Amino acid sequence: ARFEIDDAGFVRTERPAFMSFDFFNQNSAPAGGGGPEIGPNGEEILMDVRCGRIIVDGRMMTPDQRKGKLRVCKDTDGLTHLQFGLRSDDLPYVPEDDFLIFPQECEMKFIPKPGCFVIKFPDDASRNMFFWSQEL
């Protein structure tokens, strides 16, 4: 499947609808109680999403079919990381990409149809990253 990007940098849909997500104002305690999930290097995991990357080529978007995971975590120095990597039941999570992000620098916008979302950098659209949900 291929999707087209409109002039504003979003996936073209019949009825665009967006829902924003703020990485920096998340309660890191899991819903079942207890403390936050801690990664292998002591990082506090704020969000894990099973998703695939979308490859952008000009105005066309093509989903990467590999099983992936997008993770937002806070390291032991308090810096927030946006990471994407492949997921496997047999191997530990190792990010392919690891970006430092700062408050007000980016936002996550959900696109209900076709089940995609974008990590949008308002000050630098060339850094925008698109993903598709693998948990529908």
Stockholm file with secondary structure:
# STOCKHOLM 1.0

chainA/1-136         ARFEIDDAGFVRTERPAFMSFDFFNQNSAPAGGGGPEIGPNGEEILMDVRCGRIIVDGRMMTPDQRKGKLRVCKDTDGLTHLQFGLRSDDLPYVPEDDFLIFPQECEMKFIPKPGCFVIKFPDDASRNMFFWSQEL
#=GR chainA/1-136 SS CCEEBCTTSSBCCSSCCCEEECGGGCCCSCTTSSSCEECTTSCEEEEEEEEEEEEEETTEEEECCSCEEEEEEECTTSCEEEEEEECCSSSCCEEEEEEEECTTTCEEEEETTTTEEEEECTTCGGGCEEEEESCC
#=GC SS_cons         CCEEBCTTSSBCCSSCCCEEECGGGCCCSCTTSSSCEECTTSCEEEEEEEEEEEEEETTEEEECCSCEEEEEEECTTSCEEEEEEECCSSSCCEEEEEEEECTTTCEEEEETTTTEEEEECTTCGGGCEEEEESCC
//
